[in-house]
């Protein structure tokens, strides 16, 4: 582990790889999940690349509508049923996603906890128009004491219920990663050999464009410019959680959208966490979900949490501009710098 006293950035910026005139990358852009999405496909004709890009965008739209946390969706219908003490007839996709999220919640000692949607709503983050909030301490404590957890969910086939009526699911810190995996499944099934999928700064690489790897940059969240680059191998995903996208300022304090389930308060000691995941069909999902426990436990305990979750490539910056980095991540960054001369 090594510390740097400089302001680094963790929003991931897509760098299109320089290709020869006969090697073209086509990009399809859109906006979904409240963020910008981008699919870059290499080695296909323009027409086919555009067709596949649009198909991925349609899938993103489907997931956005299905798992939206506050607009009418299958997820809000499930939350309504839970609040009434009723069961909800879901489908296999939702059950599998929630079971995977439950597994991560338990592995992280519930520092990752999508069941605290009521706290997220109380803080005013379940909206596209975030405004300064000052939730009553008593209400925050009431929800914390209720201890809503993913393990409260009960699965009977594809029927879902909850032992705790105060469970409200919000998959804002998980669904983007799942979308990456779904996009990768679609493109691989269509025989695409090289693509880079970007969902709001969470990225997943398929193959490589020509004789080079896909390259992404780490950019200053408080300003412009890029501090370093990372080359991604086939099947690797990069995820970032930061305090610089969905937040509000109140009384000189920054309140980001990530809530510590243990206290009900916004996390104010971390600016950003970036990780690399790989392997299996859920690298994208893990790249999104696994950043949250590290962000919540903060500068003093992130290394133990990374070890617990099996994460080797991690970079964290605290709000005092101190940066810590694992040896494996440092090697990745150093390799890119050496490669670029």
Secondary structure, DSSP 4 states (H G I P E B T S, - for coil): -EEEES----EEEEEPPP--TT--EEEEEEEETTEEEEEEEESS-HHHHHHHHHHHHHHHHHHHHHS-SSSSSHHHHHHHHHHTT--EE--HHHHHHHHHHHHHHHHTTTSS-TTBHHHHHHTT-SSSS-------HHHHHHHHHHT--GGGEEEETTEEEES-TT-B---TTTHHHHHHHHHHHHHHHTT--EEEEEETTEEEEES-STTS-EEEEEE-TTSS-EEEEEEE-TT-EEEEEESSSSEEEETTEEEES-B-TTTSSBP-SEEEEEEEE-SSS-HHHHHHHHHHHHHHHHHHHHHHHHHHHT--EEEEEETTSEEEE-HHHHHHHHHHHHHT-
